[in-house]
Amino acid sequence: MADKINTLPFLLFLLCLSNHIVESREPFACDPRLGLTRSFKFCRVNLPIHVRVRDLIGRLTLQEKIRLLVNNAAAVPRLGIQGYEWWSEALHGVSNVGPGTKFGGAFPGATAFPQVITTAASFNESLWEEIGRVVSDEARAMYNGGMAGLTYWSPNVNVFRDPRWGRGQETPGEDPVLAGKYAASYVRGLQGNNGIRLKVAASCKHYTAYDLDNWNGVDRYHFNARVSKQDLEDTYNVPFKSCVVEGKVASVMCSYNQVNGKPTCADPYLLKNTIRGEWGLSGYIVSDCDSVGVLFDTQHYTATPEEAAAATIRAGLDLDCGPFLAIHTENAVRGGLLKEEDVNMALANTITVQMRLGMFDGEPSAQPFGNLGPRDVCTPAHQQLALQAARQGIVLLQNRGRTLPLSRTLQTVAVIGPNSDVTVTMIGNYAGVACGYTTPLQGIRRYAKTVHHPGCNDVFCNGNQQFNAAEVAARHADATVLVMGLDQSIEAEFRDRKGLLLPGYQQELVSRVARASRGPTILVLMNGGPIDVSFAKNDPRIGAILWVGYPGQAGGGKLPMTWYPHNYLAKVPMTNMGMRADPSRGYPGRTYRFYKGPVVFPFGHGMSYTTFAHSLVQAPREVSVPLASLHVSRNTTGASNAIRVSHANCEALALGVHIDVKNTGDMDGTHTLLVFSSPPGGKWSTQKQLIGFEKVHLVTGSQQRVKIDVHVCKHLSVVDRFGIRRIPIGEHDLFIGDLKHSISLQANLEEIKS
């Protein structure tokens, strides 16, 4: 979107540098000042990590081991090891939600980036990785100052399946490929690229099929998500697989809910077999907080607490966020339900991560990142990146008659609405203490004289008593900006929404002010989950509509989720986990991939102040799919006319699609190119899937060549009802902006590797 968007409301976090002198952190373990540590093999940094881990575990008693199975791991003084709090959060900046992090003294705040749903709307992988790098800089600085840990249970990569979900704002949206790319990028930024060494340790959560908190009498502690093998493989697990395989994440968190009758934290198929076995996790698996207790106390999955402790550890759980394993594991071992070797395996996974973080390498200040401190938190560069992230994530939903950008010659702007002068609302949930705030009202005041009226006391907007005053303000201004939407009192953790309309009398306020406004009216929506604003979309007096998520500054994004009409909800109970439409039951399906009904705004929607043209430069028209082995028969395609991905030589199936993008309008602008694929007609024909995207900034009249990588096994495959991923043979269509290109895939039975 063009630079003039900065005439709209925006958030600019202020510089907050501290001049405090900070004492360096005491070593977590292996303090060189303690003579006893020199004799411990686990303190010798020149030895392989697995040798050091084995040595440490061999020195621990059973009781000491068990006290290390929980988030507030106990100290082992006789070995010179301090206690450690595993639970810290960094969803979109260092947060004090978990007990492992606190603000104060030399660290009064940290850079608060936009909420994830807003950042995801940028469709910019390099931005996501850079945000992760900045967050981990600040996390390491706070760790060095004794104010934070090194293990961060972020990001949330659940698919935003249902628009009512209160935590959808924490996710990268409804598309599994987008969520997976976000996960891998942010994790790489957090963890760094120093081989097995970790800058901080990230954790992808909440595995799996978790996207209901509290709806219609059903809560996450009691919910049994009934999920087909097909939906598990091609939707719910996709971001987690990407997080582990591509992002090399150091941890995965299992969720509260059950999946097909088994608690996720006690399911060996989901944990040992899939995360660690199939995907190859090099790290630890942690429970969501108190979920081990929940599966016993609330779900009554086992008859005794000792059986619950044994079931989770045997399934592959390594760390309990909560006290349950510390209390009941010893009796589980004594009673023969669990072997001490199982406990050793869990500890090996957690301690390995701590050693990869350098926590057993002695003096922190002498290690990589040991020089980071207060001067590296809330820096001008970090604040500029937060501003850039918000600019790239804001979405122009409508721009009737080129209402935007507003002219700088405007004398007076009326700023109206319950979110027009808010601060904490702008950063969403799982946030820390921001370095500073600039409210929408304050932002507009930098460019024009303002007349302000909230219209409502809060987002609930329970009355219209103040509307007359708001109308008067709009009547006397050259333009009107309405800042409406939601906040954490309406959508949040354990708070799912009941509907999709603006709360209370907000809609009436918007319509009345738009009628009264002397100049153009712009509606700015501050919310995480989608809102049905059909009334505003169809109101000719509302010139432009912007979605700023949490928070907004300036723009250039595309919607990472579908905005449904309110009546869609009547057909989709939140408890129905099915993704695909079922016309026989009147079930319309979910997300743009499977729902084909009316929408307010579709996934991927986002306008610009300028126009762009696409031309296809190079792309294959025919591709032979080589099979991987002589053992694969000529009948491998079977009745489905599709090759199992496991039977294909996937390494030979990376394709490049080259597109020229030209700015054909009269303004500079940023363009997000989205590329979708759809499989051959027939049984696969209902699916359309995002496979790639690229963001380019073009001055007017300029052109840039973009390459989109297409991996046949990943991007042109589908999942059958048995959960098996296959490559359909035949014509696959690529949708590249406004272009369509077909690629014919054929099975190659001649070039089979021996």
C-alpha positions as a printed Julia matrix, in Angstrom:
754×3 Matrix{Float64}:
   0.0     0.0     0.0
   1.28    3.48   -0.74
   3.15    5.61    1.76
   0.28    8.09    2.17
  -1.51    5.57    4.4
   0.34    7.2     7.29
  -2.29    9.9     7.38
  -4.48    7.29    9.07
  -4.45    6.27   12.75
  -1.38    4.42   13.76
   0.52    3.14   16.76
   4.12    4.23   17.28
   5.81    2.69   20.25
   8.1     5.15   22.01
  11.75    4.71   22.8
  12.38    3.48   26.32
  16.04    3.04   27.11
  17.26    2.46   30.62
  20.49    3.78   32.05
  20.41    1.36   34.96
  23.52   -0.66   35.66
  22.66   -4.35   35.67
  24.36   -7.03   37.67
  25.34   -9.98   35.48
  23.39  -13.18   35.97
  24.89  -15.9    38.14
  25.68  -19.07   36.16
  22.76  -21.51   36.07
  25.23  -24.4    36.47
  28.92  -25.21   36.14
  30.03  -22.04   37.9
  33.81  -21.85   37.35
  34.18  -20.28   40.81
  33.02  -23.52   42.42
  35.81  -26.06   42.61
  33.47  -29.05   42.54
  32.21  -28.29   39.03
  35.62  -28.93   37.49
  35.27  -32.63   38.24
  31.88  -32.99   36.54
  31.95  -34.32   33.02
  28.64  -32.57   32.27
  30.42  -29.22   32.72
  33.07  -29.9    30.09
  32.05  -27.85   27.07
  34.51  -29.68   24.8
  32.55  -32.94   25.12
  29.56  -33.84   22.91
  26.27  -32.75   24.45
  24.83  -36.26   24.6
  27.85  -37.4    26.67
  27.38  -34.5    29.09
  23.64  -35.19   29.39
  24.21  -38.86   30.15
  26.77  -37.95   32.81
  24.42  -35.51   34.55
  21.45  -37.88   34.56
  23.66  -40.6    35.99
  24.45  -38.4    38.99
  20.82  -37.61   39.88
  18.71  -39.51   42.39
  15.17  -40.53   41.43
  13.73  -37.79   43.64
  15.97  -35.17   42.03
  15.0   -36.36   38.58
  11.29  -36.13   39.34
  11.6   -32.55   40.6
  13.02  -31.65   37.17
   9.92  -32.9    35.31
   7.89  -29.74   35.97
   8.07  -26.13   34.78
   9.41  -24.76   38.09
  12.28  -27.24   38.13
  13.99  -27.52   41.52
  17.63  -26.73   42.19
  20.18  -29.49   42.75
  22.6   -27.7    45.12
  24.95  -30.64   45.58
  25.68  -30.51   41.83
  25.78  -26.73   41.64
  22.57  -26.49   39.57
  20.08  -23.7    40.2
  16.31  -23.95   39.93
  14.79  -22.96   36.6
  11.4   -21.67   35.47
  10.66  -23.08   32.02
   7.51  -21.06   31.36
   8.11  -17.83   29.46
   6.09  -16.43   26.55
   7.05  -14.47   23.43
   4.04  -14.59   21.13
   4.68  -11.14   19.63
   7.32   -9.74   21.96
   8.74  -10.74   25.33
   5.73  -11.23   27.61
   5.23  -11.47   31.36
   2.26  -13.84   31.04
   4.42  -16.75   32.24
   6.22  -16.69   35.61
   9.63  -16.94   33.96
   9.66  -13.29   32.9
   9.11  -10.06   34.8
   9.5    -6.37   34.02
  10.96   -3.65   36.19
  14.2    -1.9    37.06
  16.48   -1.83   34.06
  13.82   -3.57   31.96
  10.55   -1.62   32.31
   9.2    -2.91   29.0
   9.97   -4.68   25.74
   9.1    -4.12   22.09
   5.47   -5.1    21.49
   4.99   -6.22   17.91
   1.54   -6.45   16.33
  -0.61   -9.39   17.34
   0.17  -12.45   15.2
  -3.01  -12.32   13.1
  -1.98   -8.81   12.0
   1.63   -9.73   11.29
   0.48  -12.78    9.32
  -1.5   -10.47    7.05
   1.8    -9.1     5.76
   2.5   -12.44    4.02
   6.2   -11.67    4.48
   8.46  -14.52    5.64
  11.58  -12.38    6.01
   9.67   -9.95    8.25
   8.47  -12.78   10.5
  12.02  -14.1    10.89
  13.38  -10.62   11.62
  10.73  -10.09   14.31
  11.81  -13.37   15.88
  15.42  -12.24   15.83
  14.58   -8.97   17.59
  12.39  -10.69   20.18
  15.17  -13.15   20.99
  17.7   -10.29   21.28
  15.48   -8.71   23.91
  14.81  -12.07   25.58
  18.54  -12.81   25.87
  19.17   -9.31   27.2
  16.53   -9.81   29.89
  17.91  -13.27   30.7
  21.36  -11.77   31.17
  19.8    -9.26   33.54
  18.1   -11.98   35.58
  14.57  -11.01   34.45
  13.67  -13.8    31.99
  14.28  -17.37   30.99
  15.47  -18.87   27.72
  12.55  -21.18   26.94
   9.6   -19.47   25.27
   6.33  -21.29   24.66
   5.57  -19.52   21.42
   4.34  -19.41   18.65
   0.68  -20.46   18.56
   0.29  -22.16   15.16
  -3.19  -23.65   15.46
  -5.34  -23.21   12.37
  -8.0   -20.48   12.82
 -10.81  -22.89   11.96
 -13.84  -21.15   13.5
 -14.35  -17.35   13.4
 -15.7   -17.3    16.97
 -12.53  -18.64   18.57
 -11.26  -16.12   21.11
  -7.62  -17.08   20.53
  -7.72  -16.86   16.74
  -5.95  -13.53   17.1
  -2.84  -15.37   18.35
  -2.59  -17.51   15.2
  -1.34  -16.86   11.66
  -4.84  -17.47   10.25
  -6.91  -20.2     8.63
  -4.55  -21.54    5.99
  -2.24  -24.39    7.07
   0.51  -23.53    4.58
   0.54  -19.88    5.69
   0.57  -20.95    9.34
   3.41  -23.39    8.65
   5.53  -20.8     6.86
   4.93  -18.31    9.66
   5.85  -20.94   12.26
   9.11  -21.92   10.59
  10.15  -18.31    9.96
   9.41  -17.0    13.44
  11.07  -20.02   15.07
  14.21  -19.57   12.98
  14.35  -15.95   14.08
  13.91  -16.83   17.75
  16.34  -19.76   17.86
  19.09  -18.38   15.62
  21.16  -20.19   13.02
  24.18  -21.38   15.0
  23.88  -25.11   14.33
  22.7   -27.08   17.34
  23.25  -24.05   19.59
  20.13  -22.13   20.5
  19.69  -18.41   21.09
  16.39  -19.13   22.83
  14.23  -22.26   22.61
  10.82  -21.83   20.96
   7.79  -24.11   21.35
   5.01  -24.57   18.81
   1.58  -24.94   20.4
  -1.11  -26.27   20.95
  -0.79  -29.72   19.38
  -3.31  -30.63   18.01
  -6.82  -29.8    16.74
  -7.13  -27.23   19.5
  -9.33  -24.26   18.61
 -12.21  -24.2    21.09
 -11.94  -22.55   24.49
 -15.4   -22.08   25.93
 -18.46  -22.25   23.69
 -22.08  -23.12   24.41
 -21.3   -25.06   27.59
 -18.31  -26.92   26.12
 -14.81  -25.96   27.28
 -11.32  -26.99   26.27
 -10.82  -29.13   29.37
 -13.72  -31.42   28.48
 -13.72  -31.27   24.69
 -13.1   -34.38   22.63
 -12.21  -33.21   19.11
 -13.4   -35.85   16.65
 -11.1   -35.41   13.69
 -10.83  -37.47   10.51
  -7.44  -38.8     9.42
  -7.82  -36.66    6.32
  -8.35  -33.39    8.2
  -5.61  -34.2    10.71
  -3.08  -34.76    7.93
  -3.97  -31.94    5.55
  -5.05  -29.22    8.0
  -4.51  -29.51   11.74
  -1.02  -31.05   11.79
   0.47  -29.15    8.82
   1.77  -26.1    10.76
   3.28  -28.31   13.47
   5.07  -30.47   10.94
   6.47  -27.36    9.28
   7.54  -26.04   12.68
   9.49  -29.22   13.44
  10.8   -30.22   10.0
  11.53  -26.79    8.51
  11.81  -24.57   11.58
  13.77  -27.14   13.65
  11.83  -26.01   16.72
  13.19  -27.09   20.12
   9.79  -27.94   21.6
   6.14  -28.75   20.92
   3.33  -28.2    23.44
   0.45  -30.68   23.59
  -3.04  -29.33   24.23
  -5.85  -29.7    26.79
  -8.38  -31.37   24.51
  -8.73  -34.96   23.52
  -8.45  -36.04   19.9
 -10.68  -38.98   19.03
 -11.03  -40.02   22.66
  -7.41  -39.65   23.81
  -5.84  -36.66   25.6
  -3.17  -35.3    23.28
  -0.61  -35.32   26.11
  -1.15  -39.05   26.66
  -1.34  -40.22   23.05
   1.82  -42.07   21.96
   0.71  -41.95   18.31
   0.61  -38.15   18.35
   3.73  -37.63   20.5
   6.27  -40.46   20.14
   5.21  -41.73   16.74
   4.44  -38.48   14.92
   6.31  -35.55   16.51
   9.44  -37.41   17.5
   9.37  -40.41   15.17
   7.98  -39.23   11.84
   8.96  -35.55   12.03
  12.17  -36.02   14.0
  11.79  -33.47   16.81
  15.13  -32.67   18.39
  13.87  -31.22   21.62
  11.26  -31.67   24.33
   7.47  -32.04   24.49
   5.7   -29.99   27.16
   2.1   -30.08   28.36
  -0.17  -27.08   28.31
  -0.41  -25.8    31.85
  -2.13  -28.25   34.2
  -3.3   -30.41   31.28
  -1.82  -33.55   32.87
  -3.93  -32.82   35.94
  -6.9   -32.09   33.67
  -6.77  -35.46   31.92
  -7.02  -37.16   35.32
  -9.19  -34.81   37.39
 -11.52  -33.51   34.67
 -11.46  -36.01   31.81
 -11.1   -39.05   34.12
  -8.89  -40.7    31.52
  -7.15  -42.94   34.1
  -8.29  -44.5    37.35
  -5.37  -43.22   39.44
  -3.03  -40.22   39.3
  -0.05  -42.57   39.08
  -1.52  -44.11   35.92
  -1.94  -40.62   34.47
   1.69  -39.76   35.21
   2.88  -43.01   33.67
   0.64  -42.68   30.6
   1.89  -39.22   29.71
   5.6   -39.94   30.15
   5.35  -43.24   28.26
   3.48  -41.44   25.47
   6.41  -39.07   25.03
   5.74  -36.13   27.35
   8.97  -34.7    28.77
   7.86  -31.74   30.88
   4.71  -30.92   32.82
   3.6   -27.31   33.1
   2.08  -27.84   36.51
   2.84  -29.85   39.66
   1.21  -33.17   38.71
   4.3   -35.13   37.65
   6.33  -33.88   40.61
   3.68  -35.25   42.95
   2.77  -38.59   41.36
   5.7   -39.85   39.26
   7.7   -41.41   42.09
   4.79  -43.63   43.12
   4.24  -44.55   39.48
   7.84  -45.78   39.32
   7.67  -47.52   42.71
   4.43  -49.21   41.63
   5.89  -50.58   38.42
   3.73  -48.43   36.13
   6.77  -46.59   34.84
  10.46  -47.35   34.52
  13.13  -44.99   35.75
  14.56  -45.24   32.25
  11.38  -43.55   30.96
  12.06  -40.66   33.32
  15.68  -40.56   32.14
  14.52  -40.28   28.52
  12.28  -37.33   29.36
  15.1   -35.59   31.22
  17.53  -36.25   28.39
  15.27  -34.25   26.08
  14.89  -31.25   28.4
  18.5   -31.13   29.61
  19.76  -31.4    26.03
  17.84  -28.23   25.17
  19.29  -26.46   28.23
  22.79  -27.46   27.14
  22.11  -26.26   23.6
  21.17  -22.93   25.19
  24.52  -22.78   26.98
  23.01  -23.05   30.45
  25.68  -25.58   31.5
  28.57  -23.62   29.98
  29.44  -21.51   33.02
  29.54  -17.73   33.06
  26.69  -16.32   30.85
  28.56  -13.09   30.07
  31.33  -15.08   28.39
  28.92  -16.85   26.03
  27.4   -15.79   22.72
  24.8   -13.06   23.35
  26.3   -12.53   26.81
  26.91   -8.86   25.96
  23.21   -8.08   25.43
  21.62   -5.87   28.06
  19.13   -3.03   28.7
  20.52   -0.96   25.83
  19.39   -3.74   23.45
  15.72   -3.56   24.49
  13.23   -1.01   23.08
  15.85    0.33   20.67
  14.87    2.76   17.9
  15.55    0.04   15.31
  13.27   -2.41   17.13
  10.52    0.21   17.35
  10.89    0.94   13.66
  10.49   -2.77   12.88
   7.29   -2.87   14.96
   5.99    0.09   12.97
   6.97   -1.59    9.7
   5.24   -4.82   10.75
   2.0    -3.0    11.47
   2.21   -1.06    8.21
   2.61   -4.28    6.26
  -0.22   -6.03    8.1
  -3.02   -3.49    7.87
  -5.61   -4.43    5.22
  -7.56   -2.03    3.04
 -10.9    -3.84    2.74
 -12.76   -1.2     0.73
 -11.92    2.12   -0.91
 -14.98    3.59   -2.57
 -14.15    6.29   -5.09
 -10.52    6.4    -3.91
 -11.47    7.9    -0.58
  -7.99    7.02    0.61
  -5.38    8.29    0.86
  -6.74   11.36    2.6
  -5.42   14.71    1.48
  -2.9    16.4     3.76
  -4.8    19.66    3.21
  -7.6    18.53    5.54
  -8.04   21.01    8.37
 -10.08   19.0    10.88
 -10.65   15.25   11.39
 -13.33   13.85   13.68
 -12.01   10.79   15.51
 -14.86    8.72   16.94
 -15.37    5.3    18.48
 -14.63    3.2    21.57
 -11.21    2.12   20.22
 -10.15    5.6    19.08
  -8.01    6.44   22.11
  -7.01    3.04   23.52
  -3.57    1.74   24.42
  -3.43   -1.8    25.84
  -6.23   -2.9    23.48
  -3.86   -2.34   20.58
  -1.4    -5.07   21.52
  -3.85   -7.93   22.05
  -3.31  -10.82   24.44
  -0.16  -12.65   25.54
   1.61   -9.3    25.46
   4.13   -7.87   27.85
   4.66   -4.25   28.87
   5.09   -2.13   25.76
   7.89    0.42   25.5
   5.22    3.08   24.96
   2.01    3.8    23.06
   0.59    6.21   20.53
  -3.19    5.89   20.29
  -5.06    6.33   16.99
  -6.23    9.75   18.19
  -2.69   10.84   19.04
  -1.46    9.58   15.69
  -4.01   11.6    13.7
  -3.21   14.72   15.73
   0.25   14.69   14.16
  -1.31   15.45   10.78
  -4.47   17.45   11.45
  -6.55   19.2    14.06
  -8.88   16.66   15.66
 -12.29   16.62   17.28
 -12.66   13.54   19.44
 -15.66   11.72   20.85
 -15.69    8.03   21.89
 -19.41    7.59   21.18
 -19.47    4.64   23.6
 -17.78    4.11   26.94
 -16.29    0.79   25.78
 -16.6    -1.79   23.0
 -19.74   -3.27   24.54
 -21.45    0.0    23.56
 -24.52   -0.68   25.66
 -26.3     2.62   24.91
 -26.66    5.39   22.33
 -26.84    8.33   24.72
 -23.58    9.85   23.41
 -24.34    9.45   19.72
 -25.69   13.0    19.25
 -22.4    14.49   20.36
 -20.5    12.16   18.0
 -22.74   13.26   15.12
 -22.06   16.9    15.9
 -18.32   16.23   15.78
 -18.63   14.55   12.37
 -20.81   17.38   11.06
 -18.12   19.97   11.74
 -15.06   18.06   10.45
 -13.52   17.74    6.98
 -13.26   13.94    7.4
 -14.35   11.37    9.95
 -12.46    8.33   11.19
 -14.47    5.76   13.17
 -12.3     3.35   15.19
 -14.55    0.46   16.19
 -14.23   -3.27   16.87
 -13.46   -5.59   19.77
 -11.03   -6.06   22.65
  -9.96   -8.77   25.09
 -13.2    -8.46   27.06
 -14.99   -9.97   24.04
 -12.42  -12.25   22.38
  -9.63  -13.85   24.4
  -8.36  -17.08   25.91
 -11.3   -19.0    27.39
 -13.62  -16.45   25.79
 -15.09  -17.5    22.46
 -17.57  -15.18   20.77
 -21.27  -15.88   20.36
 -21.69  -13.95   17.11
 -19.87  -12.03   14.39
 -21.63   -8.65   14.53
 -20.21   -5.5    16.08
 -21.12   -5.48   19.79
 -24.01   -3.5    21.22
 -24.93   -0.28   19.45
 -21.66    0.03   17.51
 -23.38   -0.52   14.17
 -25.89    2.24   14.88
 -23.08    4.6    15.86
 -21.24    3.93   12.59
 -24.34    4.44   10.45
 -25.48    7.61   12.22
 -22.05    9.21   12.15
 -21.61    8.33    8.46
 -24.94   10.02    7.71
 -23.93   13.12    9.64
 -20.36   13.38    8.37
 -19.61   16.45    6.27
 -16.63   14.83    4.58
 -15.45   11.31    3.76
 -15.98    8.6     6.41
 -13.38    5.92    7.09
 -14.21    2.89    9.22
 -11.2     1.41   11.05
 -11.74   -2.02   12.63
  -9.57   -3.11   15.53
 -10.21   -6.82   16.13
  -8.65  -10.26   15.9
 -11.46  -12.49   14.67
 -13.59  -11.53   11.65
 -16.64   -9.27   11.95
 -19.7    -9.17    9.7
 -19.69   -5.54    8.56
 -21.92   -6.08    5.53
 -23.91   -3.01    6.55
 -20.81   -0.81    6.21
 -19.62   -2.5     3.03
 -23.0    -1.68    1.45
 -23.31    1.86    2.85
 -22.35    4.39    0.13
 -21.62    7.0     2.82
 -18.72    4.94    4.17
 -15.86    5.64    1.81
 -13.23    3.19    3.09
 -12.9     0.28    5.49
  -9.6    -0.73    7.09
  -8.79   -3.75    9.26
  -5.9    -3.07   11.61
  -6.08   -6.14   13.84
  -4.2    -5.55   17.12
  -2.69   -2.99   16.53
  -2.83   -0.83   13.41
  -0.34    1.75   12.18
  -0.34    1.9     8.33
  -0.86   -0.74    5.61
  -0.29   -3.29    2.78
  -1.65   -6.67    3.83
  -4.09   -9.37    2.77
  -6.66  -11.08    4.98
  -5.28  -14.3     6.52
  -8.82  -15.49    7.27
 -12.29  -15.47    5.74
 -14.8   -12.89    7.02
 -18.09  -14.77    7.11
 -21.65  -13.42    7.3
 -23.24  -13.76   10.73
 -25.78  -16.36    9.54
 -22.93  -18.77    8.67
 -22.68  -19.62   12.38
 -26.09  -21.31   12.5
 -24.75  -24.07   10.24
 -21.42  -24.76   11.97
 -21.29  -25.78   15.65
 -17.83  -25.04   17.05
 -17.67  -28.66   18.16
 -17.82  -29.94   14.57
 -14.18  -30.31   13.55
 -14.92  -31.28    9.94
 -13.23  -29.07    7.37
 -15.02  -30.33    4.28
 -18.57  -29.47    3.29
 -21.26  -32.13    3.72
 -24.3   -31.03    1.66
 -26.33  -34.03    2.84
 -26.31  -32.57    6.39
 -26.39  -28.91    5.38
 -22.83  -28.47    6.63
 -21.09  -25.76    4.55
 -17.45  -26.56    5.35
 -14.77  -24.3     6.79
 -12.19  -21.81    5.5
 -11.71  -20.74    1.9
 -10.41  -24.19    1.0
 -13.72  -25.94    1.59
 -16.44  -23.31    2.14
 -17.94  -21.99   -1.1
 -20.81  -19.87    0.25
 -21.18  -16.08    0.51
 -18.57  -14.1     2.43
 -18.2   -10.53    3.62
 -14.53  -10.47    2.59
 -12.6   -13.53    1.31
  -9.28  -14.97    2.44
  -6.46  -13.12    0.68
  -8.51   -9.97    0.1
  -6.74   -6.64    0.35
  -6.82   -3.57   -1.88
  -4.14   -1.1    -2.86
  -4.04    2.58   -3.82
  -2.47    1.59   -7.09
  -2.84   -1.21   -9.67
  -0.6    -4.11  -10.63
  -0.29   -6.37  -13.65
   1.16   -9.88  -13.77
   2.79  -11.71  -16.66
   4.02  -15.28  -16.59
   7.64  -15.5   -17.69
   8.51  -19.12  -17.11
   6.68  -22.17  -15.76
   6.63  -25.85  -16.72
   3.64  -27.2   -18.62
   4.4   -30.92  -18.21
   6.14  -32.68  -15.35
   7.0   -36.36  -15.07
   6.75  -37.69  -11.53
   9.55  -40.24  -11.05
   8.91  -43.09   -8.66
  11.4   -43.7    -5.9
  11.96  -47.43   -6.08
  11.77  -50.52   -8.26
   9.65  -52.03   -5.51
   6.85  -49.65   -6.44
   4.63  -51.38   -8.95
   3.2   -49.96  -12.14
  -0.17  -49.97  -10.41
   1.0   -47.49   -7.79
  -1.52  -44.89   -8.92
  -4.4   -47.25   -8.16
  -8.05  -46.42   -8.62
  -7.55  -42.88   -7.39
  -5.21  -42.04  -10.3
  -2.81  -40.54   -7.79
   0.69  -41.49   -6.64
   1.49  -41.82   -2.97
   3.94  -39.1    -1.99
   5.94  -41.78   -0.17
   6.4   -43.56   -3.52
   7.65  -40.49   -5.43
  11.18  -39.21   -5.76
  10.33  -35.84   -4.23
  13.84  -34.41   -4.42
  13.51  -34.25   -8.21
  10.21  -32.38   -8.1
  11.1   -28.81   -7.18
   9.75  -26.4    -9.79
  10.21  -22.68  -10.31
   7.49  -20.32  -11.49
   8.71  -16.88  -12.62
   6.32  -13.92  -12.78
   6.84  -10.29  -13.7
   4.88   -7.89  -11.49
   4.4    -4.32  -12.76
   2.98   -1.27  -10.99
   0.57    0.1   -13.62
  -1.0     2.75  -11.4
  -0.19    6.34  -10.52
   1.21    5.74   -7.02
   4.05    3.76   -5.49
   2.76    0.66   -3.74
   3.42   -2.68   -2.08
   1.92   -5.78   -3.65
   1.39   -9.2    -2.14
   1.37  -11.89   -4.81
  -0.55  -15.0    -3.76
  -0.28  -18.27   -5.68
  -2.9   -21.01   -5.34
  -3.18  -24.48   -6.84
  -6.12  -26.75   -7.52
  -5.9   -30.45   -8.44
  -7.49  -32.18  -11.44
 -11.27  -32.38  -11.59
 -13.27  -35.23  -10.14
 -12.9   -36.36   -6.56
 -10.23  -33.75   -5.8
 -11.86  -30.77   -7.55
 -13.26  -29.0    -4.47
  -9.88  -27.92   -3.13
  -7.99  -24.71   -3.78
  -4.83  -24.31   -1.75
  -2.36  -21.5    -1.13
   1.09  -22.71   -2.13
   3.26  -19.6    -2.1
   3.42  -15.83   -1.76
   5.84  -12.96   -2.23
   5.76   -9.3    -1.22
   7.23   -6.64   -3.53
   7.4    -2.86   -3.32
   7.2    -1.09   -6.68
   7.4     2.57   -7.59
   4.91    3.6   -10.22
   5.77    2.22  -13.66
   8.42   -0.19  -12.37
   8.54   -3.96  -12.73
  10.09   -6.78  -10.73
  10.53  -10.49  -11.41
   9.33  -12.84   -8.7
  10.09  -16.53   -8.34
   7.69  -18.85   -6.54
   9.02  -22.28   -5.61
   6.54  -25.07   -6.21
   7.32  -28.45   -4.66
   5.16  -31.08   -6.3
   5.05  -33.44   -3.32
   4.11  -30.67   -0.93
   2.1   -28.2    -2.97
   0.41  -30.28   -5.66
  -0.52  -33.2    -3.42
  -3.81  -33.94   -1.7
  -4.81  -36.12    1.24
  -7.29  -38.96    0.81
  -9.86  -39.99    3.39
  -7.4   -42.45    4.93
  -4.94  -39.67    5.71
  -2.54  -40.68    2.91
  -0.95  -37.87    0.92
  -1.06  -38.43   -2.84
  -0.09  -36.63   -6.06
  -3.04  -36.66   -8.49
  -2.11  -37.37  -12.09
  -3.48  -34.93  -14.66
  -3.97  -31.18  -15.06
  -3.2   -29.01  -12.03
  -4.13  -25.33  -12.24
  -2.03  -22.55  -10.76
  -3.73  -19.24   -9.97
  -1.12  -16.46   -9.95
  -2.8   -13.17   -9.18
  -5.18  -12.76  -12.13
  -3.37  -15.4   -14.23
  -4.1   -19.1   -14.64
  -1.51  -21.67  -15.7
  -1.91  -25.44  -16.07
   0.72  -28.06  -15.3
   0.18  -31.63  -16.44
   1.61  -34.26  -14.09
   2.33  -37.73  -15.44
   3.66  -40.83  -13.72
   7.15  -41.69  -14.99
   7.62  -45.43  -14.77
  10.8   -45.42  -16.87
  13.16  -43.33  -14.71
  12.82  -45.41  -11.56
  15.83  -45.37   -9.24
  17.17  -48.76   -8.28
